[in-house]
């Protein structure tokens, strides 16, 4: 009996190894540049994912092998602007990979209930996106939400002062930006704020959002990780149970948000608009689909803007001359009762925002796609329809053939009168690319403008705390990036 099992296992092992070897030395990807091991195994890529260094790993391969690189047996990453434009062109036929459904824990076979973020096919996604597109437009965001965003940003900046006074002048700005973004996201999405700024600390919801952002990226890359998380249900420790229940916590909050939106006909919210548009069509959205869309709005609106604002504060305070120039612009050109339109007219401040998005956009990692049925040819490489074709903003934004001194925080590249090449335009993608670009871009940009102006006008003498260093702020990548020490301490004077 034992010998039979041993023989069976040996045969299975030989079969798997042989299959990997054959796949590595044959097929259309065999001539794609890359390390010797990527045709045979994805283990180095998976390890980099677990360590929070996926973007660094892939970028190191681009630096060594060029714009097209094989990063795993069945995955090719592109850094060439022309190829990237084709991959994300609305009518190109490239579809989202199953990675997104794994990230959100959606069932790819249950297409009617999938969240739009995860939808593989482009036509169903376009139909779902139309339900929300009007509410997310720049004019609608300004008309309905500019005042609320301005007041919430001001309240967050005010709360920073109270926190600093209680801690010898030191405050973690990242914490307050995250609480602010959660309040803005919940109010705009569902008509009711979570009041995180009043609470002043991370509650179960915020902790769940942070865990999903981190664990979802790992689970999407590592199939076994989902089952490891399932095993946590049997560990009778409250903190462990909180990790296991993260998705359920967010779904329960999503359900309450939906019910509140439905019961409050007077409230103006993106979700109310989505419900109204859904009821106009023949087949309105099922409740599970609504729950998943609500979950997506909650997660997408909380971490991302806060992370970018955090890196912006750090980047400016790390550069005294830039800090001085920004203060001069705010004092000279911005009226006391400013509007968002006034903020758009500040060239230096907006250049700082753009450069922060280039180097520290919150989601700079992989955007995996699958070629259309029958495959496609890009950069002279044939890609079968089951190939994973990825791009990552981290590398696109650091390509030395496109950006001069790409690692340098240089705001002058965004100032009026400076020429922007087609390659720069096609590569700049902090909010994604093509028809799948982030719907909330106008909300995020308004928060970034309001947050930057309000913070630096309120605290012109702010400086970095001694604990905030280049090392502490080094980005760690789990789908979104975050500072290595998960904070950004600033002294308010």
Backbone torsions as a table, in degrees:
resi	resn	phi	psi	omega
1	UNK	NA	-48.7	-180.0
2	UNK	-62.0	-40.0	-179.3
3	UNK	-67.1	-35.3	178.2
4	UNK	-64.4	-43.2	178.5
5	UNK	-63.5	-42.3	-179.7
6	UNK	-62.6	-43.2	178.9
7	UNK	-63.4	-43.7	179.9
8	UNK	-60.8	-45.2	179.0
9	UNK	-64.8	-38.4	179.8
10	UNK	-65.0	-43.7	178.9
11	UNK	-62.8	-43.1	179.5
12	UNK	-62.6	-41.0	179.7
13	UNK	-64.5	-45.8	179.8
14	UNK	-62.3	-39.7	179.4
15	UNK	-62.2	-46.9	-178.5
16	UNK	-63.7	-42.8	179.7
17	UNK	-65.2	-43.4	-179.9
18	UNK	-62.7	-42.0	179.4
19	UNK	-61.8	-42.9	179.5
20	UNK	-64.5	-40.7	-179.7
21	UNK	-66.2	-44.3	-179.8
22	UNK	-63.2	-43.8	179.3
23	UNK	-62.9	-35.4	-177.3
24	UNK	-71.0	-36.3	-174.2
25	UNK	-99.3	-1.5	178.4
26	UNK	-130.8	-179.2	177.8
27	UNK	87.5	167.2	-173.9
28	UNK	-68.0	-17.7	-178.0
29	UNK	-90.1	-0.5	-172.1
30	UNK	-63.9	-24.9	-178.3
31	UNK	-97.3	1.4	178.4
32	UNK	-73.0	129.3	-178.5
33	UNK	-60.1	152.1	177.7
34	UNK	162.5	173.4	178.1
35	UNK	-61.1	159.2	-177.1
36	UNK	-61.2	-26.5	-171.6
37	UNK	-89.3	-20.4	-173.9
38	UNK	-65.4	-25.3	174.1
39	UNK	-67.6	-16.3	-172.0
40	UNK	-113.1	-24.2	-175.5
41	UNK	-152.2	149.5	174.7
42	UNK	-107.3	11.5	-175.5
43	UNK	-60.4	-43.1	176.9
44	UNK	-59.5	-38.5	178.1
45	UNK	-65.5	-42.7	-179.8
46	UNK	-65.5	-39.8	179.3
47	UNK	-64.6	-40.3	177.3
48	UNK	-62.5	-36.1	178.0
49	UNK	-63.9	-47.7	179.7
50	UNK	-60.7	-37.9	-177.4
51	UNK	-80.0	-1.5	-178.9
52	UNK	73.7	27.7	-175.6
53	UNK	-128.6	26.2	-177.0
54	UNK	-60.0	-46.8	-177.5
55	UNK	-62.6	-34.9	178.7
56	UNK	-67.8	-42.3	-179.0
57	UNK	-61.9	-50.4	-179.1
58	UNK	-64.1	-40.9	-179.9
59	UNK	-64.2	-36.5	178.4
60	UNK	-63.5	-33.7	177.6
61	UNK	-70.5	-40.0	176.0
62	UNK	-61.4	-41.8	-178.7
63	UNK	-63.5	-32.1	-177.3
64	UNK	-89.6	-38.9	-170.8
65	UNK	-110.5	-11.0	176.0
66	UNK	110.6	-163.7	-171.3
67	UNK	-76.2	-19.7	177.8
68	UNK	-122.3	121.7	-175.4
69	UNK	-142.6	139.9	176.2
70	UNK	-86.9	116.9	-175.7
71	UNK	-105.3	-8.5	178.1
72	UNK	-161.1	167.8	-177.0
73	UNK	-52.7	-35.9	-175.7
74	UNK	-123.8	25.3	-177.9
75	UNK	-135.7	130.7	178.3
76	UNK	-122.2	133.3	179.3
77	UNK	-109.9	135.8	-177.7
78	UNK	-112.1	138.6	175.0
79	UNK	-121.5	-1.8	-179.3
80	UNK	-76.9	123.4	-175.6
81	UNK	-56.4	-39.5	-179.3
82	UNK	-64.7	-43.0	178.5
83	UNK	-67.0	-41.0	179.3
84	UNK	-61.9	-42.3	178.8
85	UNK	-61.8	-40.9	179.7
86	UNK	-67.3	-42.5	-179.2
87	UNK	-58.9	-41.9	-173.4
88	UNK	-99.8	4.4	176.2
89	UNK	-64.0	132.3	-173.5
90	UNK	-50.9	-39.6	-176.1
91	UNK	-99.1	17.2	-175.0
92	UNK	-73.9	-22.6	-178.3
93	UNK	91.5	-9.7	175.8
94	UNK	-68.6	134.6	-176.3
95	UNK	-113.0	157.0	175.7
96	UNK	-65.3	141.4	176.6
97	UNK	-76.2	164.2	179.1
98	UNK	-67.4	-9.0	177.3
99	UNK	-48.4	-42.8	-174.5
100	UNK	-67.8	-40.2	177.9
101	UNK	-65.3	-37.7	176.9
102	UNK	-65.5	-39.2	179.4
103	UNK	-59.6	-44.4	-176.9
104	UNK	-91.1	-3.2	-178.5
105	UNK	63.3	36.7	174.5
106	UNK	-91.3	154.2	177.5
107	UNK	-88.6	115.9	-176.3
108	UNK	-65.9	-20.7	179.4
109	UNK	-82.8	-20.8	-179.4
110	UNK	-91.5	70.9	-170.2
111	UNK	-64.9	-32.7	-177.6
112	UNK	-66.3	-27.1	-175.4
113	UNK	-105.1	5.2	-179.4
114	UNK	-70.0	144.6	172.8
115	UNK	-70.3	144.0	-176.3
116	UNK	-58.8	-33.2	178.2
117	UNK	-57.8	-29.4	-173.2
118	UNK	-100.4	-10.5	-172.8
119	UNK	-59.0	131.8	-177.2
120	UNK	-80.8	-48.9	-176.8
121	UNK	-80.7	145.9	-173.1
122	UNK	-78.2	-35.6	-177.1
123	UNK	-66.3	-48.9	176.3
124	UNK	-60.0	-36.0	178.5
125	UNK	-64.5	-42.4	-179.7
126	UNK	-61.8	-40.0	179.0
127	UNK	-64.7	-42.7	179.2
128	UNK	-67.0	-40.8	-178.7
129	UNK	-62.3	-35.8	-179.5
130	UNK	-61.3	-27.5	179.9
131	UNK	-65.8	-25.6	-175.4
132	UNK	-112.5	-13.4	-169.1
133	UNK	-58.6	-43.7	-176.5
134	UNK	-63.0	-43.7	-177.8
135	UNK	-64.8	-26.0	-179.0
136	UNK	-91.9	-1.1	-178.0
137	UNK	-66.2	156.3	-176.7
138	UNK	-60.7	-42.5	-178.2
139	UNK	-65.1	-40.7	179.9
140	UNK	-69.5	-40.1	178.6
141	UNK	-62.0	-43.8	178.9
142	UNK	-66.2	-42.8	-175.6
143	UNK	-65.3	-41.1	-173.2
144	UNK	-98.0	-27.3	-164.8
145	UNK	-126.5	-4.4	-177.5
146	UNK	-60.0	-45.6	-179.6
147	UNK	-62.0	-42.3	-179.7
148	UNK	-65.8	-43.5	179.8
149	UNK	-62.6	-43.9	179.5
150	UNK	-60.5	-45.5	-178.9
151	UNK	-66.8	-38.6	-178.7
152	UNK	-70.3	-40.2	176.1
153	UNK	-61.7	-45.0	179.7
154	UNK	-61.5	-39.3	179.5
155	UNK	-66.1	-40.5	178.7
156	UNK	-62.4	-44.6	180.0
157	UNK	-65.2	-37.2	176.2
158	UNK	-64.8	-41.0	179.7
159	UNK	-65.6	-30.9	176.4
160	UNK	-58.1	-39.7	-178.4
161	UNK	-64.2	-44.2	178.4
162	UNK	-62.4	-39.8	178.0
163	UNK	-65.3	-42.6	179.8
164	UNK	-64.4	-41.1	179.7
165	UNK	-60.8	-30.8	-179.5
166	UNK	-84.5	-6.9	-176.7
167	UNK	-134.0	49.5	174.9
168	UNK	55.0	36.6	176.3
169	UNK	85.8	0.1	-175.0
170	UNK	-104.2	138.7	179.9
171	UNK	-142.1	145.8	174.1
172	UNK	-90.1	101.0	-176.1
173	UNK	-66.9	-30.0	-179.9
174	UNK	-60.8	-41.2	179.1
175	UNK	-57.7	-48.1	-175.9
176	UNK	-73.3	-31.8	174.4
177	UNK	-65.8	-36.9	179.6
178	UNK	-67.8	-41.9	178.1
179	UNK	-64.8	-40.8	177.5
180	UNK	-61.2	-48.1	-177.8
181	UNK	-62.7	-35.8	177.9
182	UNK	-65.3	-41.7	178.8
183	UNK	-65.9	-42.9	179.0
184	UNK	-63.9	-46.6	-177.8
185	UNK	-61.0	-45.4	-177.4
186	UNK	-68.4	-41.3	-179.6
187	UNK	-65.7	-47.2	-178.4
188	UNK	-68.2	-39.4	-176.2
189	UNK	-73.3	-41.3	-169.6
190	UNK	-125.4	-1.8	178.3
191	UNK	84.6	2.0	-178.8
192	UNK	-143.0	125.5	-178.7
193	UNK	-77.4	149.2	173.5
194	UNK	-78.9	-7.8	177.2
195	UNK	56.1	41.3	178.4
196	UNK	-66.3	-34.1	-179.1
197	UNK	-65.8	-36.2	176.7
198	UNK	-66.9	-40.8	180.0
199	UNK	-66.9	-39.8	175.1
200	UNK	77.8	11.8	178.1
201	UNK	-156.5	166.9	-179.7
202	UNK	-74.0	125.4	175.2
203	UNK	-98.1	-172.0	-176.9
204	UNK	-59.3	-36.2	179.3
205	UNK	-62.1	-51.3	-177.1
206	UNK	-64.4	-38.4	177.7
207	UNK	-64.5	-38.1	178.7
208	UNK	-65.4	-42.6	178.7
209	UNK	-60.4	-44.8	-179.7
210	UNK	-63.4	-40.0	179.7
211	UNK	-67.7	-40.8	-179.9
212	UNK	-63.4	-40.8	178.7
213	UNK	-59.9	-38.1	-177.9
214	UNK	-82.7	-52.4	-173.9
215	UNK	-72.8	-30.7	-180.0
216	UNK	-62.0	-40.7	178.6
217	UNK	-64.1	-39.0	178.1
218	UNK	-69.1	-45.0	-178.4
219	UNK	-62.0	-33.9	179.2
220	UNK	-66.9	-29.0	-178.5
221	UNK	-90.8	-31.0	-173.4
222	UNK	-119.4	107.6	-175.4
223	UNK	-59.5	-38.7	-176.2
224	UNK	-70.2	-19.3	-174.5
225	UNK	-64.3	-33.5	178.5
226	UNK	-59.9	-40.7	-179.1
227	UNK	-73.5	-29.9	175.4
228	UNK	-65.3	-39.5	177.1
229	UNK	-65.7	-38.3	178.2
230	UNK	-60.0	-33.7	-178.6
231	UNK	-66.7	-19.3	-178.5
232	UNK	-66.1	-20.3	-179.6
233	UNK	-60.4	-21.9	-176.3
234	UNK	-94.9	1.5	-180.0
235	UNK	-95.4	110.6	-172.6
236	UNK	-81.6	52.6	177.8
237	UNK	-121.5	125.1	-174.7
238	UNK	-51.2	-44.6	-178.2
239	UNK	-65.0	-35.7	178.1
240	UNK	-70.6	-40.7	178.0
241	UNK	-63.4	-33.6	177.9
242	UNK	-63.8	-38.6	176.3
243	UNK	-63.3	-47.6	-178.5
244	UNK	-61.1	-36.4	-174.1
245	UNK	-89.9	10.7	-174.9
246	UNK	-57.0	-49.6	-177.8
247	UNK	-64.7	-40.4	179.7
248	UNK	-64.2	-38.5	177.8
249	UNK	-59.5	-46.1	-179.1
250	UNK	-67.8	-38.3	179.1
251	UNK	-65.7	-36.9	177.9
252	UNK	-65.8	-41.2	177.0
253	UNK	-65.9	-38.1	177.6
254	UNK	-62.3	-41.5	-180.0
255	UNK	-62.6	-42.8	179.0
256	UNK	-64.7	-39.0	-180.0
257	UNK	-63.4	-42.1	178.7
258	UNK	-63.4	-46.3	-179.2
259	UNK	-62.8	-39.1	178.1
260	UNK	-65.1	-40.0	179.8
261	UNK	-64.9	-41.9	-178.7
262	UNK	-67.6	-35.0	-175.8
263	UNK	-84.3	-12.6	-177.3
264	UNK	-114.3	87.0	-176.5
265	UNK	-69.5	-20.7	-177.8
266	UNK	-82.4	-19.8	-175.4
267	UNK	-74.8	141.4	175.3
268	UNK	-98.1	120.5	178.9
269	UNK	-153.7	158.5	178.1
270	UNK	-62.0	-38.0	-177.9
271	UNK	-70.2	-36.3	174.9
272	UNK	-61.1	-41.7	177.0
273	UNK	-62.9	-39.2	178.7
274	UNK	-65.4	-42.4	178.7
275	UNK	-62.8	-42.2	179.9
276	UNK	-63.7	-44.0	178.7
277	UNK	-65.7	-36.9	-179.5
278	UNK	-64.1	-38.5	-177.6
279	UNK	-71.9	-14.7	178.7
280	UNK	-77.0	-24.4	-177.0
281	UNK	-90.6	164.7	-173.9
282	UNK	-63.2	-45.3	-179.1
283	UNK	-110.8	97.4	179.9
284	UNK	-69.9	162.5	-174.7
285	UNK	-69.0	135.0	174.5
286	UNK	-65.3	160.6	-176.8
287	UNK	-61.2	-38.9	-178.8
288	UNK	-63.5	-38.5	177.2
289	UNK	-64.2	-40.7	177.3
290	UNK	-62.9	-42.2	178.5
291	UNK	-59.2	-43.2	-177.6
292	UNK	-70.6	-35.8	175.7
293	UNK	-65.8	-40.2	178.0
294	UNK	-62.3	-43.7	177.6
295	UNK	-58.6	-42.9	-179.6
296	UNK	-63.7	-41.5	178.7
297	UNK	-63.6	-39.9	-179.2
298	UNK	-64.3	-48.2	-176.5
299	UNK	-68.5	-46.3	-174.9
300	UNK	-64.5	-32.5	-174.2
301	UNK	-89.3	-3.3	-172.0
302	UNK	-97.7	-56.1	-174.2
303	UNK	-79.2	-41.4	-163.3
304	UNK	-63.2	-53.2	-179.1
305	UNK	-63.6	-39.6	-179.4
306	UNK	-61.9	-40.5	-179.6
307	UNK	-65.2	-43.9	-179.8
308	UNK	-64.0	-43.0	177.5
309	UNK	-62.1	-37.9	178.7
310	UNK	-61.4	-48.4	-179.8
311	UNK	-68.2	-29.3	177.2
312	UNK	-66.3	-46.4	179.0
313	UNK	-58.9	-46.7	179.7
314	UNK	-61.4	-44.6	-177.4
315	UNK	-62.8	-41.9	-179.3
316	UNK	-71.0	-46.7	-177.9
317	UNK	-68.6	-18.1	175.9
318	UNK	-78.8	-9.9	-174.8
319	UNK	-128.8	89.6	-174.6
320	UNK	-53.5	-39.4	-178.8
321	UNK	-67.5	-42.5	177.3
322	UNK	-64.3	-41.6	177.2
323	UNK	-57.1	-47.0	-180.0
324	UNK	-61.5	-44.0	-179.1
325	UNK	-65.1	-38.2	178.6
326	UNK	-65.2	-44.6	178.7
327	UNK	-60.3	-40.3	179.0
328	UNK	-63.7	-41.0	179.2
329	UNK	-66.1	-44.2	-179.5
330	UNK	-62.4	-39.6	-178.9
331	UNK	-71.7	-38.6	-173.6
332	UNK	-82.4	-33.3	-168.2
333	UNK	-114.9	-9.4	-173.4
334	UNK	-108.2	120.6	177.0
335	UNK	-68.6	162.9	-178.3
336	UNK	-62.3	-48.6	179.2
337	UNK	-96.0	68.2	-173.6
338	UNK	-77.9	153.9	174.3
339	UNK	-112.5	170.2	-179.1
340	UNK	-62.2	-33.8	177.1
341	UNK	-61.5	-35.1	176.9
342	UNK	-65.0	-39.2	-178.6
343	UNK	-66.4	-32.3	179.2
344	UNK	-66.5	-17.3	-177.8
345	UNK	-91.9	7.3	-179.3
346	UNK	-98.7	99.5	-172.5
347	UNK	-63.2	-42.6	-177.4
348	UNK	-69.4	-45.5	-179.5
349	UNK	-60.3	-43.1	-179.9
350	UNK	-69.6	-31.5	174.8
351	UNK	-65.9	-38.0	177.1
352	UNK	-63.5	-42.3	178.6
353	UNK	-62.5	-45.5	-179.5
354	UNK	-63.1	-42.3	-179.1
355	UNK	-69.0	-33.9	174.5
356	UNK	-64.7	-42.3	177.9
357	UNK	-64.3	-34.2	179.2
358	UNK	-65.7	-48.6	-175.0
359	UNK	-89.5	-28.6	-172.5
360	UNK	-135.2	31.4	171.3
361	UNK	-55.7	142.4	-167.6
362	UNK	-67.2	-27.6	-176.9
363	UNK	-124.5	74.1	-174.5
364	UNK	-92.5	8.0	-172.3
365	UNK	-88.4	-159.4	-170.5
366	UNK	-61.5	140.2	171.0
367	UNK	-121.9	76.5	-172.1
368	UNK	-72.4	138.7	178.1
369	UNK	-132.5	164.2	171.7
370	UNK	-118.6	138.7	178.4
371	UNK	-61.4	161.7	178.5
372	UNK	-66.4	163.8	177.0
373	UNK	-52.0	132.1	-176.6
374	UNK	94.4	-10.2	176.9
375	UNK	86.1	-178.8	-179.2
376	UNK	-154.9	159.8	177.0
377	UNK	-115.8	125.0	178.6
378	UNK	-132.3	131.8	178.7
379	UNK	57.3	30.5	-179.3
380	UNK	79.6	6.5	-178.7
381	UNK	-111.4	126.4	175.0
382	UNK	-80.0	131.5	-178.3
383	UNK	-120.7	113.4	178.1
384	UNK	-67.0	161.7	-172.8
385	UNK	-65.8	-16.4	178.7
386	UNK	-97.7	4.1	177.0
387	UNK	-74.2	141.7	172.6
388	UNK	-88.6	120.2	-179.1
389	UNK	-112.4	116.1	-174.3
390	UNK	-122.1	157.7	171.1
391	UNK	-135.4	154.2	174.4
392	UNK	-140.8	130.7	-177.6
393	UNK	-60.5	-31.0	180.0
394	UNK	-53.6	-43.9	-179.6
395	UNK	-81.2	-38.5	178.1
396	UNK	-59.6	-37.4	-177.4
397	UNK	-82.3	-5.2	-179.5
398	UNK	-123.0	17.3	-179.5
399	UNK	-74.6	113.8	-176.1
400	UNK	-66.1	-16.8	177.1
401	UNK	-78.9	-12.6	-177.8
402	UNK	-111.6	-41.6	-174.9
403	UNK	-113.3	126.9	175.2
404	UNK	-69.7	131.6	-178.5
405	UNK	46.5	62.9	-169.9
406	UNK	-61.8	-26.7	-179.0
407	UNK	-83.8	-8.4	-177.7
408	UNK	-87.5	134.7	175.5
409	UNK	-78.0	93.9	-172.3
410	UNK	-121.9	100.3	-176.0
411	UNK	-73.7	-17.0	-176.3
412	UNK	-64.2	-22.3	-179.3
413	UNK	-67.0	-14.4	-178.1
414	UNK	-109.0	-0.2	-176.5
415	UNK	-74.9	152.7	178.4
416	UNK	-56.0	140.0	178.9
417	UNK	93.1	-14.3	177.8
418	UNK	-87.3	126.8	-176.2
419	UNK	-69.1	133.3	175.5
420	UNK	-111.8	120.9	-175.8
421	UNK	-76.9	164.0	175.8
422	UNK	-61.1	-37.0	179.6
423	UNK	-63.0	-39.1	177.5
424	UNK	-65.4	-44.8	-179.6
425	UNK	-63.3	-42.8	-177.9
426	UNK	-72.5	-21.4	-177.4
427	UNK	-93.8	-25.5	-175.3
428	UNK	-73.6	113.0	-170.8
429	UNK	-146.5	52.5	179.7
430	UNK	-66.8	-20.8	179.3
431	UNK	-112.3	20.1	-177.5
432	UNK	90.6	-172.7	-175.3
433	UNK	-138.8	153.7	171.3
434	UNK	67.1	-151.7	-176.0
435	UNK	-68.8	-15.5	179.7
436	UNK	-97.6	11.9	178.8
437	UNK	-59.1	149.6	-177.7
438	UNK	-54.5	126.7	179.1
439	UNK	-67.3	-29.5	-173.8
440	UNK	-86.7	19.4	-174.3
441	UNK	-58.2	-39.7	-176.8
442	UNK	-72.6	-33.0	174.5
443	UNK	-66.5	-46.9	-178.6
444	UNK	-61.2	-45.2	-178.7
445	UNK	-64.5	-37.5	177.6
446	UNK	-65.8	-42.1	177.2
447	UNK	-61.9	-40.5	179.7
448	UNK	-64.6	-43.4	179.1
449	UNK	-65.4	-49.0	-179.0
450	UNK	-62.9	-43.4	-178.1
451	UNK	-63.7	-44.7	-179.1
452	UNK	-63.3	-50.9	-176.9
453	UNK	-64.3	-44.6	-175.9
454	UNK	-67.7	-41.6	-178.8
455	UNK	-63.7	-51.0	-173.8
456	UNK	-74.2	-26.9	173.0
457	UNK	-72.6	-33.0	-178.5
458	UNK	-78.0	-35.0	-174.8
459	UNK	-130.2	69.0	-177.1
460	UNK	-65.0	-20.8	-178.6
461	UNK	-99.9	12.0	-179.9
462	UNK	-60.0	145.8	176.3
463	UNK	-147.0	161.0	-178.2
464	UNK	-70.9	140.6	172.5
465	UNK	-70.5	159.1	-177.5
466	UNK	-62.2	-28.9	-178.2
467	UNK	-75.6	-14.0	-179.7
468	UNK	-92.1	105.7	-175.6
469	UNK	-127.4	173.3	175.1
470	UNK	-58.2	-37.3	-179.3
471	UNK	-69.7	-43.2	-178.8
472	UNK	-67.3	-26.9	-178.7
473	UNK	-95.4	1.2	178.8
474	UNK	-56.7	126.1	-176.1
475	UNK	-66.6	135.6	169.9
476	UNK	-109.2	137.4	-167.7
477	UNK	-115.2	105.5	168.7
478	UNK	-127.1	83.0	-170.3
479	UNK	64.9	-65.7	168.9
480	UNK	-93.1	163.5	175.3
481	UNK	-99.3	155.7	174.0
482	UNK	-149.3	156.7	175.6
483	UNK	-60.6	145.8	-178.5
484	UNK	-53.0	-40.3	-179.1
485	UNK	-91.7	3.6	174.5
486	UNK	60.4	29.6	175.2
487	UNK	-159.8	170.1	174.4
488	UNK	-145.6	96.2	-175.2
489	UNK	-83.7	132.1	-178.6
490	UNK	-131.3	143.7	174.5
491	UNK	-96.1	124.0	177.7
492	UNK	-99.9	122.4	-177.6
493	UNK	-113.8	NA	NA
